[in-house]
């Protein structure tokens, strides 16, 4: 399953990086809270799920979208046969991810319950797990392996990094370094400090994307500028979400314009953080196309256009996802 430096791993196999088009980098297709599939009141109608997701992907493509990155990792509903069928039916490239996190969403298998308190898997075990999903193919439970993952994703606990979270960060970094893929992390409470953990594993800064940086607390702490200055990607991944925790789209657009003026157009990534179909938890039901239909006009109104928009929407995600 080896690929060269001009390709990206999609669910239908490697494709030339230049063919991705406009990319939304932190989305969810089918998102299932671990264990929810066993609940008496949860149904998984695959035909209905397919139709719902296909309509949302076609809408994204109709408004200029080219690629959706499902950044939910291994055990949150990732359904590779479904994603393959969706990509074929809609013409949208789908990049699926390996990885897990934060600790609270891990199954007990990934802790050592014989100890008190339970101890985390060591980083090298997570690294091996994630690496095999890239070199041997992503696992379809109890069936087989499919295509290689296109991204290693993890997240840190919101109230502060745990020992397990650190193992996940280091394991993700080692897997990315071994395979030429990139790491996407959703920060917990210290974006710069968590980035330092990944960098400590010698992964280059431009192979790391830090998500959640349109949270108000991140902006108040100067997080986007700090991450961009270190050479990693700033992911504003809640475009369209306007609540007590996140910026409004107007403020988000101001932030993008400020970053561009500061010379960081090549460090910005955007996403809606939408959930196509959710089971067991509330969905972010915004359309994937909101990024293009509602947010891009706000950026152009602030003087972000032309080469800068092309860089943010096409070239930055292409560079991040290209295997090298």
Phi and psi restraints in degrees (value plus and minus 20) as a CYANA .aco file:
   2 UNK   PHI     -90.4   -50.4
   2 UNK   PSI     127.1   167.1
   3 UNK   PHI    -151.8  -111.8
   3 UNK   PSI     142.7   182.7
   4 UNK   PHI    -120.9   -80.9
   4 UNK   PSI    -199.1  -159.1
   5 UNK   PHI     -93.6   -53.6
   5 UNK   PSI     -24.0    16.0
   6 UNK   PHI    -123.5   -83.5
   6 UNK   PSI      -8.5    31.5
   7 UNK   PHI    -139.9   -99.9
   7 UNK   PSI     141.3   181.3
   8 UNK   PHI    -145.2  -105.2
   8 UNK   PSI     119.1   159.1
   9 UNK   PHI     -98.8   -58.8
   9 UNK   PSI      94.9   134.9
  10 UNK   PHI    -133.3   -93.3
  10 UNK   PSI     153.4   193.4
  11 UNK   PHI     -88.7   -48.7
  11 UNK   PSI     -35.3     4.7
  12 UNK   PHI    -122.3   -82.3
  12 UNK   PSI      -9.2    30.8
  13 UNK   PHI      88.8   128.8
  13 UNK   PSI     155.5   195.5
  14 UNK   PHI     -83.4   -43.4
  14 UNK   PSI     117.3   157.3
  15 UNK   PHI    -148.2  -108.2
  15 UNK   PSI     132.5   172.5
  16 UNK   PHI     -77.8   -37.8
  16 UNK   PSI     114.9   154.9
  17 UNK   PHI     -78.2   -38.2
  17 UNK   PSI     -53.7   -13.7
  18 UNK   PHI     -90.4   -50.4
  18 UNK   PSI     -28.8    11.2
  19 UNK   PHI    -113.7   -73.7
  19 UNK   PSI     -18.8    21.2
  20 UNK   PHI     -88.4   -48.4
  20 UNK   PSI     -52.1   -12.1
  21 UNK   PHI      49.9    89.9
  21 UNK   PSI    -168.0  -128.0
  22 UNK   PHI     -92.8   -52.8
  22 UNK   PSI     109.8   149.8
  23 UNK   PHI    -138.6   -98.6
  23 UNK   PSI     113.4   153.4
  24 UNK   PHI    -127.5   -87.5
  24 UNK   PSI      97.9   137.9
  25 UNK   PHI    -114.1   -74.1
  25 UNK   PSI     -37.3     2.7
  26 UNK   PHI    -152.2  -112.2
  26 UNK   PSI      58.8    98.8
  27 UNK   PHI    -142.1  -102.1
  27 UNK   PSI     151.7   191.7
  28 UNK   PHI    -149.4  -109.4
  28 UNK   PSI     116.8   156.8
  29 UNK   PHI    -113.0   -73.0
  29 UNK   PSI    -109.7   -69.7
  30 UNK   PHI    -115.5   -75.5
  30 UNK   PSI      98.5   138.5
  31 UNK   PHI    -139.6   -99.6
  31 UNK   PSI      95.0   135.0
  32 UNK   PHI    -140.1  -100.1
  32 UNK   PSI     100.1   140.1
  33 UNK   PHI     -77.5   -37.5
  33 UNK   PSI     107.0   147.0
  34 UNK   PHI     -70.5   -30.5
  34 UNK   PSI     104.6   144.6
  35 UNK   PHI      75.7   115.7
  35 UNK   PSI     -37.7     2.3
  36 UNK   PHI     -84.3   -44.3
  36 UNK   PSI     -46.6    -6.6
  37 UNK   PHI     -84.0   -44.0
  37 UNK   PSI     -35.7     4.3
  38 UNK   PHI    -116.1   -76.1
  38 UNK   PSI     -23.9    16.1
  39 UNK   PHI     -92.5   -52.5
  39 UNK   PSI     126.1   166.1
  40 UNK   PHI     -85.1   -45.1
  40 UNK   PSI     -47.1    -7.1
  41 UNK   PHI    -121.9   -81.9
  41 UNK   PSI      -7.7    32.3
  42 UNK   PHI    -129.0   -89.0
  42 UNK   PSI     106.1   146.1
  43 UNK   PHI    -135.8   -95.8
  43 UNK   PSI     124.9   164.9
  44 UNK   PHI    -140.5  -100.5
  44 UNK   PSI      63.2   103.2
  45 UNK   PHI    -104.1   -64.1
  45 UNK   PSI      78.7   118.7
  46 UNK   PHI     -82.5   -42.5
  46 UNK   PSI     -57.2   -17.2
  47 UNK   PHI     -85.2   -45.2
  47 UNK   PSI     -63.2   -23.2
  48 UNK   PHI     -86.7   -46.7
  48 UNK   PSI     -60.2   -20.2
  49 UNK   PHI     -81.6   -41.6
  49 UNK   PSI     -63.4   -23.4
  50 UNK   PHI     -78.9   -38.9
  50 UNK   PSI     -67.7   -27.7
  51 UNK   PHI     -84.4   -44.4
  51 UNK   PSI     -60.5   -20.5
  52 UNK   PHI     -82.5   -42.5
  52 UNK   PSI     -68.1   -28.1
  53 UNK   PHI     -88.7   -48.7
  53 UNK   PSI     -59.1   -19.1
  54 UNK   PHI     -81.5   -41.5
  54 UNK   PSI     -60.5   -20.5
  55 UNK   PHI     -83.3   -43.3
  55 UNK   PSI     -60.7   -20.7
  56 UNK   PHI     -90.1   -50.1
  56 UNK   PSI     -56.7   -16.7
  57 UNK   PHI     -90.6   -50.6
  57 UNK   PSI     -59.4   -19.4
  58 UNK   PHI     -83.8   -43.8
  58 UNK   PSI     -58.4   -18.4
  59 UNK   PHI     -82.3   -42.3
  59 UNK   PSI     -63.1   -23.1
  60 UNK   PHI     -79.9   -39.9
  60 UNK   PSI     -65.7   -25.7
  61 UNK   PHI     -86.8   -46.8
  61 UNK   PSI     -59.0   -19.0
  62 UNK   PHI     -82.0   -42.0
  62 UNK   PSI     -45.3    -5.3
  63 UNK   PHI    -120.0   -80.0
  63 UNK   PSI      -5.8    34.2
  64 UNK   PHI      86.7   126.7
  64 UNK   PSI     -18.1    21.9
  65 UNK   PHI     -96.8   -56.8
  65 UNK   PSI     130.1   170.1
  66 UNK   PHI    -142.3  -102.3
  66 UNK   PSI     -55.3   -15.3
  67 UNK   PHI    -162.5  -122.5
  67 UNK   PSI     115.8   155.8
  68 UNK   PHI    -132.9   -92.9
  68 UNK   PSI     111.0   151.0
  69 UNK   PHI    -120.7   -80.7
  69 UNK   PSI      96.2   136.2
  70 UNK   PHI    -104.6   -64.6
  70 UNK   PSI      85.5   125.5
  71 UNK   PHI    -123.8   -83.8
  71 UNK   PSI      11.5    51.5
  72 UNK   PHI    -109.4   -69.4
  72 UNK   PSI     -30.9     9.1
  73 UNK   PHI      61.1   101.1
  73 UNK   PSI    -173.6  -133.6
  74 UNK   PHI    -102.9   -62.9
  74 UNK   PSI     -59.8   -19.8
  75 UNK   PHI    -143.5  -103.5
  75 UNK   PSI      12.2    52.2
  76 UNK   PHI    -142.4  -102.4
  76 UNK   PSI      16.0    56.0
  77 UNK   PHI      82.9   122.9
  77 UNK   PSI     -18.8    21.2
  78 UNK   PHI     -71.6   -31.6
  78 UNK   PSI     101.8   141.8
  79 UNK   PHI    -149.2  -109.2
  79 UNK   PSI      73.3   113.3
  80 UNK   PHI     -86.8   -46.8
  80 UNK   PSI     -64.8   -24.8
  81 UNK   PHI     -77.7   -37.7
  81 UNK   PSI     -59.2   -19.2
  82 UNK   PHI     -82.3   -42.3
  82 UNK   PSI     -65.2   -25.2
  83 UNK   PHI     -87.1   -47.1
  83 UNK   PSI     -56.4   -16.4
  84 UNK   PHI     -81.4   -41.4
  84 UNK   PSI     -65.6   -25.6
  85 UNK   PHI     -84.2   -44.2
  85 UNK   PSI     -59.6   -19.6
  86 UNK   PHI     -84.3   -44.3
  86 UNK   PSI     -62.2   -22.2
  87 UNK   PHI     -84.6   -44.6
  87 UNK   PSI     -62.6   -22.6
  88 UNK   PHI     -83.7   -43.7
  88 UNK   PSI     -60.2   -20.2
  89 UNK   PHI     -94.9   -54.9
  89 UNK   PSI     -51.2   -11.2
  90 UNK   PHI    -126.2   -86.2
  90 UNK   PSI     -38.9     1.1
  91 UNK   PHI      59.1    99.1
  91 UNK   PSI     -14.8    25.2
  92 UNK   PHI    -109.2   -69.2
  92 UNK   PSI     108.1   148.1
  93 UNK   PHI     -87.5   -47.5
  93 UNK   PSI     118.5   158.5
  94 UNK   PHI    -143.1  -103.1
  94 UNK   PSI     103.6   143.6
  95 UNK   PHI    -125.2   -85.2
  95 UNK   PSI      99.2   139.2
  96 UNK   PHI    -117.8   -77.8
  96 UNK   PSI     141.2   181.2
  97 UNK   PHI    -144.2  -104.2
  97 UNK   PSI     134.6   174.6
  98 UNK   PHI    -122.9   -82.9
  98 UNK   PSI     154.9   194.9
  99 UNK   PHI      92.2   132.2
  99 UNK   PSI     149.9   189.9
 100 UNK   PHI    -170.4  -130.4
 100 UNK   PSI     152.7   192.7
 101 UNK   PHI     109.3   149.3
 101 UNK   PSI     141.8   181.8
 102 UNK   PHI     -98.6   -58.6
 102 UNK   PSI    -193.7  -153.7
 103 UNK   PHI     -74.9   -34.9
 103 UNK   PSI     -61.7   -21.7
 104 UNK   PHI     -83.1   -43.1
 104 UNK   PSI     -38.6     1.4
 105 UNK   PHI    -121.2   -81.2
 105 UNK   PSI     -13.2    26.8
 106 UNK   PHI    -103.1   -63.1
 106 UNK   PSI     125.8   165.8
 107 UNK   PHI     -92.8   -52.8
 107 UNK   PSI     138.9   178.9
 108 UNK   PHI     -80.1   -40.1
 108 UNK   PSI     -41.9    -1.9
 109 UNK   PHI     -78.1   -38.1
 109 UNK   PSI     -50.2   -10.2
 110 UNK   PHI    -112.9   -72.9
 110 UNK   PSI      -8.9    31.1
 111 UNK   PHI    -141.3  -101.3
 111 UNK   PSI     153.1   193.1
 112 UNK   PHI    -133.3   -93.3
 112 UNK   PSI      70.6   110.6
 113 UNK   PHI     -90.4   -50.4
 113 UNK   PSI     -32.1     7.9
 114 UNK   PHI     -90.1   -50.1
 114 UNK   PSI     -36.5     3.5
 115 UNK   PHI    -116.8   -76.8
 115 UNK   PSI     138.8   178.8
 116 UNK   PHI    -150.5  -110.5
 116 UNK   PSI      88.2   128.2
 117 UNK   PHI     -95.0   -55.0
 117 UNK   PSI     144.5   184.5
 118 UNK   PHI     -76.9   -36.9
 118 UNK   PSI     119.1   159.1
 119 UNK   PHI    -122.7   -82.7
 119 UNK   PSI     131.5   171.5
 120 UNK   PHI     -98.2   -58.2
 120 UNK   PSI     138.8   178.8
 121 UNK   PHI     -75.7   -35.7
 121 UNK   PSI     124.7   164.7
 122 UNK   PHI     -91.8   -51.8
 122 UNK   PSI     137.9   177.9
 123 UNK   PHI     -76.8   -36.8
 123 UNK   PSI     -56.5   -16.5
 124 UNK   PHI     -86.6   -46.6
 124 UNK   PSI     -48.4    -8.4
 125 UNK   PHI     -92.2   -52.2
 125 UNK   PSI     -61.3   -21.3
 126 UNK   PHI     -82.9   -42.9
 126 UNK   PSI     -60.9   -20.9
 127 UNK   PHI     -79.7   -39.7
 127 UNK   PSI     -64.0   -24.0
 128 UNK   PHI     -84.6   -44.6
 128 UNK   PSI     -63.2   -23.2
 129 UNK   PHI     -79.0   -39.0
 129 UNK   PSI     -68.4   -28.4
 130 UNK   PHI     -91.3   -51.3
 130 UNK   PSI     -58.9   -18.9
 131 UNK   PHI     -81.1   -41.1
 131 UNK   PSI     -63.2   -23.2
 132 UNK   PHI     -84.3   -44.3
 132 UNK   PSI     -50.5   -10.5
 133 UNK   PHI     -89.5   -49.5
 133 UNK   PSI     -35.7     4.3
 134 UNK   PHI    -118.1   -78.1
 134 UNK   PSI     -64.4   -24.4
 135 UNK   PHI    -101.6   -61.6
 135 UNK   PSI     -50.9   -10.9
 136 UNK   PHI    -128.2   -88.2
 136 UNK   PSI     -37.9     2.1
 137 UNK   PHI      94.1   134.1
 137 UNK   PSI     132.0   172.0
 138 UNK   PHI     -91.8   -51.8
 138 UNK   PSI     123.7   163.7
 139 UNK   PHI    -101.9   -61.9
 139 UNK   PSI     112.2   152.2
 140 UNK   PHI    -119.6   -79.6
 140 UNK   PSI      93.9   133.9
 141 UNK   PHI     -70.8   -30.8
 141 UNK   PSI     110.4   150.4
 142 UNK   PHI      44.8    84.8
 142 UNK   PSI      -9.5    30.5
 143 UNK   PHI    -140.6  -100.6
 143 UNK   PSI     -88.9   -48.9
 144 UNK   PHI    -193.2  -153.2
 144 UNK   PSI    -198.7  -158.7
 145 UNK   PHI    -122.8   -82.8
 145 UNK   PSI     128.6   168.6
 146 UNK   PHI    -133.5   -93.5
 146 UNK   PSI    -160.4  -120.4
 147 UNK   PHI     -93.4   -53.4
 147 UNK   PSI     142.8   182.8
 148 UNK   PHI     -91.3   -51.3
 148 UNK   PSI     126.8   166.8
 149 UNK   PHI     -85.0   -45.0
 149 UNK   PSI     130.5   170.5
 150 UNK   PHI    -123.2   -83.2
 150 UNK   PSI     -22.0    18.0
 151 UNK   PHI    -182.2  -142.2
 151 UNK   PSI     126.9   166.9
 152 UNK   PHI    -124.9   -84.9
 152 UNK   PSI     102.5   142.5
 153 UNK   PHI    -142.5  -102.5
 153 UNK   PSI     124.8   164.8
 154 UNK   PHI    -173.3  -133.3
 154 UNK   PSI     152.3   192.3
 155 UNK   PHI    -166.1  -126.1
 155 UNK   PSI     132.0   172.0
 156 UNK   PHI    -127.9   -87.9
 156 UNK   PSI     124.2   164.2
 157 UNK   PHI     -76.4   -36.4
 157 UNK   PSI     117.1   157.1
 158 UNK   PHI     -86.8   -46.8
 158 UNK   PSI     -46.0    -6.0
 159 UNK   PHI    -115.1   -75.1
 159 UNK   PSI      -4.0    36.0
 160 UNK   PHI     105.3   145.3
 160 UNK   PSI     127.8   167.8
 161 UNK   PHI     -86.9   -46.9
 161 UNK   PSI     109.4   149.4
 162 UNK   PHI    -114.5   -74.5
 162 UNK   PSI     152.5   192.5
 163 UNK   PHI     -81.5   -41.5
 163 UNK   PSI     -57.2   -17.2
 164 UNK   PHI     -86.5   -46.5
 164 UNK   PSI     -62.4   -22.4
 165 UNK   PHI     -77.9   -37.9
 165 UNK   PSI     -61.9   -21.9
 166 UNK   PHI     -84.4   -44.4
 166 UNK   PSI     -61.1   -21.1
 167 UNK   PHI     -79.2   -39.2
 167 UNK   PSI     -61.1   -21.1
 168 UNK   PHI     -83.5   -43.5
 168 UNK   PSI     -65.1   -25.1
 169 UNK   PHI     -80.7   -40.7
 169 UNK   PSI     -67.2   -27.2
 170 UNK   PHI     -88.8   -48.8
 170 UNK   PSI     -59.4   -19.4
 171 UNK   PHI     -84.1   -44.1
 171 UNK   PSI     -61.2   -21.2
 172 UNK   PHI     -81.9   -41.9
 172 UNK   PSI     -63.8   -23.8
 173 UNK   PHI     -83.0   -43.0
 173 UNK   PSI     -62.7   -22.7
 174 UNK   PHI     -85.8   -45.8
 174 UNK   PSI     -60.2   -20.2
 175 UNK   PHI     -84.1   -44.1
 175 UNK   PSI     -62.5   -22.5
 176 UNK   PHI     -83.8   -43.8
 176 UNK   PSI     -63.1   -23.1
 177 UNK   PHI     -83.7   -43.7
 177 UNK   PSI     -57.2   -17.2
 178 UNK   PHI     -94.4   -54.4
 178 UNK   PSI     -43.3    -3.3
 179 UNK   PHI    -136.3   -96.3
 179 UNK   PSI     -28.6    11.4
 180 UNK   PHI      61.3   101.3
 180 UNK   PSI     -10.0    30.0
 181 UNK   PHI    -112.5   -72.5
 181 UNK   PSI    -198.6  -158.6
 182 UNK   PHI    -130.9   -90.9
 182 UNK   PSI     146.6   186.6
 183 UNK   PHI    -133.2   -93.2
 183 UNK   PSI     115.5   155.5
 184 UNK   PHI    -138.1   -98.1
 184 UNK   PSI     102.5   142.5
 185 UNK   PHI    -142.7  -102.7
 185 UNK   PSI     117.6   157.6
 186 UNK   PHI    -115.2   -75.2
 186 UNK   PSI      98.2   138.2
 187 UNK   PHI     -90.6   -50.6
 187 UNK   PSI     136.5   176.5
 188 UNK   PHI    -115.1   -75.1
 188 UNK   PSI    -101.2   -61.2
 189 UNK   PHI    -151.2  -111.2
 189 UNK   PSI     -17.2    22.8
 190 UNK   PHI    -170.1  -130.1
 190 UNK   PSI      64.8   104.8
 191 UNK   PHI     -78.4   -38.4
 191 UNK   PSI     -66.7   -26.7
 192 UNK   PHI     -87.1   -47.1
 192 UNK   PSI     -61.5   -21.5
 193 UNK   PHI     -85.6   -45.6
 193 UNK   PSI     -58.6   -18.6
 194 UNK   PHI     -90.3   -50.3
 194 UNK   PSI     -56.2   -16.2
 195 UNK   PHI     -80.9   -40.9
 195 UNK   PSI     -59.5   -19.5
 196 UNK   PHI     -79.9   -39.9
 196 UNK   PSI     -55.5   -15.5
 197 UNK   PHI     -82.5   -42.5
 197 UNK   PSI     -64.6   -24.6
 198 UNK   PHI     -86.7   -46.7
 198 UNK   PSI     -62.3   -22.3
 199 UNK   PHI     -85.0   -45.0
 199 UNK   PSI     -48.0    -8.0
 200 UNK   PHI     -82.9   -42.9
 200 UNK   PSI     -40.9    -0.9
 201 UNK   PHI    -107.5   -67.5
 201 UNK   PSI      -9.9    30.1
 202 UNK   PHI      54.0    94.0
 202 UNK   PSI      -3.1    36.9
 203 UNK   PHI     -96.5   -56.5
 203 UNK   PSI     109.2   149.2
 204 UNK   PHI     -79.0   -39.0
 204 UNK   PSI     127.5   167.5
 205 UNK   PHI     -78.3   -38.3
 205 UNK   PSI     -55.8   -15.8
 206 UNK   PHI    -100.9   -60.9
 206 UNK   PSI     -11.7    28.3
 207 UNK   PHI    -126.0   -86.0
 207 UNK   PSI      -4.9    35.1
 208 UNK   PHI    -149.2  -109.2
 208 UNK   PSI     110.9   150.9
 209 UNK   PHI    -137.6   -97.6
 209 UNK   PSI     112.6   152.6
 210 UNK   PHI    -131.0   -91.0
 210 UNK   PSI      95.0   135.0
 211 UNK   PHI    -115.5   -75.5
 211 UNK   PSI     147.3   187.3
 212 UNK   PHI      65.4   105.4
 212 UNK   PSI      -8.6    31.4
 213 UNK   PHI    -104.4   -64.4
 213 UNK   PSI     -12.2    27.8
 214 UNK   PHI    -123.4   -83.4
 214 UNK   PSI      -4.6    35.4
 215 UNK   PHI     -91.7   -51.7
 215 UNK   PSI     121.0   161.0
 216 UNK   PHI     -77.4   -37.4
 216 UNK   PSI     -60.0   -20.0
 217 UNK   PHI     -85.8   -45.8
 217 UNK   PSI     -52.6   -12.6
 218 UNK   PHI     -86.9   -46.9
 218 UNK   PSI     -63.3   -23.3
 219 UNK   PHI     -88.1   -48.1
 219 UNK   PSI     -61.6   -21.6
 220 UNK   PHI     -80.5   -40.5
 220 UNK   PSI     -51.3   -11.3
 221 UNK   PHI    -108.8   -68.8
 221 UNK   PSI     -16.0    24.0
 222 UNK   PHI      53.9    93.9
 222 UNK   PSI       0.6    40.6
 223 UNK   PHI     -76.8   -36.8
 223 UNK   PSI     -68.3   -28.3
 224 UNK   PHI     -77.8   -37.8
 224 UNK   PSI     -64.5   -24.5
 225 UNK   PHI     -86.2   -46.2
 225 UNK   PSI     -59.9   -19.9
 226 UNK   PHI     -83.9   -43.9
 226 UNK   PSI     -63.3   -23.3
 227 UNK   PHI     -87.7   -47.7
 227 UNK   PSI     -64.3   -24.3
 228 UNK   PHI     -82.2   -42.2
 228 UNK   PSI     -61.1   -21.1
 229 UNK   PHI     -84.4   -44.4
 229 UNK   PSI     -46.1    -6.1
 230 UNK   PHI    -104.3   -64.3
 230 UNK   PSI     -23.6    16.4
 231 UNK   PHI      74.2   114.2
 231 UNK   PSI     -14.2    25.8
 232 UNK   PHI    -119.1   -79.1
 232 UNK   PSI     150.7   190.7
 233 UNK   PHI    -106.4   -66.4
 233 UNK   PSI     114.8   154.8
 234 UNK   PHI    -112.0   -72.0
 234 UNK   PSI      95.9   135.9
 235 UNK   PHI    -125.3   -85.3
 235 UNK   PSI      94.0   134.0
 236 UNK   PHI    -115.1   -75.1
 236 UNK   PSI      76.9   116.9
 237 UNK   PHI    -133.3   -93.3
 237 UNK   PSI       1.6    41.6
 238 UNK   PHI    -148.7  -108.7
 238 UNK   PSI      16.1    56.1
 239 UNK   PHI     -75.0   -35.0
 239 UNK   PSI     108.7   148.7
 240 UNK   PHI      77.2   117.2
 240 UNK   PSI     -39.6     0.4
 241 UNK   PHI    -106.0   -66.0
 241 UNK   PSI     102.0   142.0
 242 UNK   PHI    -149.8  -109.8
 242 UNK   PSI      80.1   120.1
 243 UNK   PHI    -167.0  -127.0
 243 UNK   PSI    -192.1  -152.1
 244 UNK   PHI     -84.6   -44.6
 244 UNK   PSI     -42.8    -2.8
 245 UNK   PHI    -111.0   -71.0
 245 UNK   PSI     -49.6    -9.6
 246 UNK   PHI    -135.0   -95.0
 246 UNK   PSI     140.1   180.1
 247 UNK   PHI     -82.6   -42.6
 247 UNK   PSI     136.7   176.7
 248 UNK   PHI     -95.6   -55.6
 248 UNK   PSI     145.1   185.1
 249 UNK   PHI     -83.3   -43.3
 249 UNK   PSI     -54.3   -14.3
 250 UNK   PHI     -82.4   -42.4
 250 UNK   PSI     -65.9   -25.9
 251 UNK   PHI     -87.9   -47.9
 251 UNK   PSI     -55.7   -15.7
 252 UNK   PHI     -82.8   -42.8
 252 UNK   PSI     -63.2   -23.2
 253 UNK   PHI     -84.9   -44.9
 253 UNK   PSI     -58.4   -18.4
 254 UNK   PHI     -80.4   -40.4
 254 UNK   PSI     -61.6   -21.6
 255 UNK   PHI     -82.6   -42.6
 255 UNK   PSI     -64.6   -24.6
 256 UNK   PHI     -80.7   -40.7
 256 UNK   PSI     -67.0   -27.0
 257 UNK   PHI     -80.6   -40.6
 257 UNK   PSI     -59.7   -19.7
 258 UNK   PHI     -84.5   -44.5
 258 UNK   PSI     -61.9   -21.9
 259 UNK   PHI     -84.7   -44.7
 259 UNK   PSI     -59.5   -19.5
 260 UNK   PHI     -83.5   -43.5
 260 UNK   PSI     -65.9   -25.9
 261 UNK   PHI     -83.7   -43.7
 261 UNK   PSI     -48.1    -8.1
 262 UNK   PHI    -101.8   -61.8
 262 UNK   PSI     -20.0    20.0
 263 UNK   PHI      72.4   112.4
 263 UNK   PSI      -2.6    37.4
 264 UNK   PHI    -129.2   -89.2
 264 UNK   PSI       6.3    46.3
 265 UNK   PHI     -79.3   -39.3
 265 UNK   PSI     -48.0    -8.0
 266 UNK   PHI    -105.5   -65.5
 266 UNK   PSI     -11.3    28.7
 267 UNK   PHI    -140.0  -100.0
 267 UNK   PSI     -11.5    28.5
 268 UNK   PHI    -125.9   -85.9
 268 UNK   PSI     115.3   155.3
 269 UNK   PHI    -150.5  -110.5
 269 UNK   PSI     127.3   167.3
 270 UNK   PHI    -147.7  -107.7
 270 UNK   PSI     131.1   171.1
 271 UNK   PHI    -184.6  -144.6
 271 UNK   PSI     136.6   176.6
 272 UNK   PHI    -105.7   -65.7
 272 UNK   PSI     -49.2    -9.2
 273 UNK   PHI      49.0    89.0
 273 UNK   PSI      11.3    51.3
 274 UNK   PHI     -96.6   -56.6
 274 UNK   PSI     136.9   176.9
 275 UNK   PHI    -137.0   -97.0
 275 UNK   PSI      92.8   132.8
 276 UNK   PHI     -82.0   -42.0
 276 UNK   PSI     -71.9   -31.9
 277 UNK   PHI    -159.2  -119.2
 277 UNK   PSI     106.6   146.6
 278 UNK   PHI    -136.1   -96.1
 278 UNK   PSI     120.2   160.2
 279 UNK   PHI    -150.9  -110.9
 279 UNK   PSI     101.8   141.8
 280 UNK   PHI      70.5   110.5
 280 UNK   PSI     -20.6    19.4
 281 UNK   PHI    -176.4  -136.4
 281 UNK   PSI     140.4   180.4
 282 UNK   PHI     -85.2   -45.2
 282 UNK   PSI     126.2   166.2
 283 UNK   PHI    -117.1   -77.1
 283 UNK   PSI     128.3   168.3
 284 UNK   PHI    -110.2   -70.2
 284 UNK   PSI      80.6   120.6
 285 UNK   PHI    -109.7   -69.7
 285 UNK   PSI      -6.7    33.3
 286 UNK   PHI     -82.5   -42.5
 286 UNK   PSI     127.8   167.8
 287 UNK   PHI     -90.5   -50.5
 287 UNK   PSI     126.2   166.2
 288 UNK   PHI     -76.9   -36.9
 288 UNK   PSI     -50.7   -10.7
 289 UNK   PHI     -92.2   -52.2
 289 UNK   PSI     -28.9    11.1
 290 UNK   PHI     -74.6   -34.6
 290 UNK   PSI     -55.0   -15.0
 291 UNK   PHI     -75.1   -35.1
 291 UNK   PSI     -61.2   -21.2
 292 UNK   PHI    -109.8   -69.8
 292 UNK   PSI     -56.8   -16.8
 293 UNK   PHI    -102.3   -62.3
 293 UNK   PSI     -52.6   -12.6
 294 UNK   PHI    -133.8   -93.8
 294 UNK   PSI     -57.4   -17.4
 295 UNK   PHI    -107.2   -67.2
 295 UNK   PSI     -61.1   -21.1
 296 UNK   PHI     -77.9   -37.9
 296 UNK   PSI     -61.8   -21.8
 297 UNK   PHI     -79.1   -39.1
 297 UNK   PSI     -53.1   -13.1
 298 UNK   PHI     -85.3   -45.3
 298 UNK   PSI     -57.6   -17.6
 299 UNK   PHI     -87.8   -47.8
 299 UNK   PSI     -64.8   -24.8
 300 UNK   PHI     -83.5   -43.5
 300 UNK   PSI     -53.4   -13.4
 301 UNK   PHI     -86.0   -46.0
 301 UNK   PSI     -38.0     2.0
 302 UNK   PHI    -123.6   -83.6
 302 UNK   PSI      -5.7    34.3
 303 UNK   PHI      67.1   107.1
 303 UNK   PSI     -13.8    26.2
 304 UNK   PHI    -109.9   -69.9
 304 UNK   PSI      93.4   133.4
 305 UNK   PHI    -179.0  -139.0
 305 UNK   PSI    -197.1  -157.1
 306 UNK   PHI      34.9    74.9
 306 UNK   PSI    -142.0  -102.0
 307 UNK   PHI     -82.9   -42.9
 307 UNK   PSI     -55.1   -15.1
 308 UNK   PHI     -87.8   -47.8
 308 UNK   PSI     -63.1   -23.1
 309 UNK   PHI     -84.0   -44.0
 309 UNK   PSI     -61.3   -21.3
 310 UNK   PHI     -82.2   -42.2
 310 UNK   PSI     -60.3   -20.3
 311 UNK   PHI     -81.8   -41.8
 311 UNK   PSI     -67.3   -27.3
 312 UNK   PHI     -89.1   -49.1
 312 UNK   PSI     -62.7   -22.7
 313 UNK   PHI    -107.8   -67.8
 313 UNK   PSI     -47.0    -7.0
 314 UNK   PHI    -138.5   -98.5
 314 UNK   PSI     -77.4   -37.4
 315 UNK   PHI     -91.5   -51.5
 315 UNK   PSI     -63.0   -23.0
 316 UNK   PHI     -80.9   -40.9
 316 UNK   PSI     -71.2   -31.2
 317 UNK   PHI     -85.7   -45.7
 317 UNK   PSI     -53.2   -13.2
 318 UNK   PHI     -79.6   -39.6
 318 UNK   PSI     -66.2   -26.2
 319 UNK   PHI     -86.4   -46.4
 319 UNK   PSI     -57.7   -17.7
 320 UNK   PHI     -86.1   -46.1
 320 UNK   PSI     -65.4   -25.4
 321 UNK   PHI    -103.1   -63.1
 321 UNK   PSI     -39.5     0.5
 322 UNK   PHI     -81.0   -41.0
 322 UNK   PSI     112.3   152.3
 323 UNK   PHI     -98.0   -58.0
 323 UNK   PSI     104.1   144.1
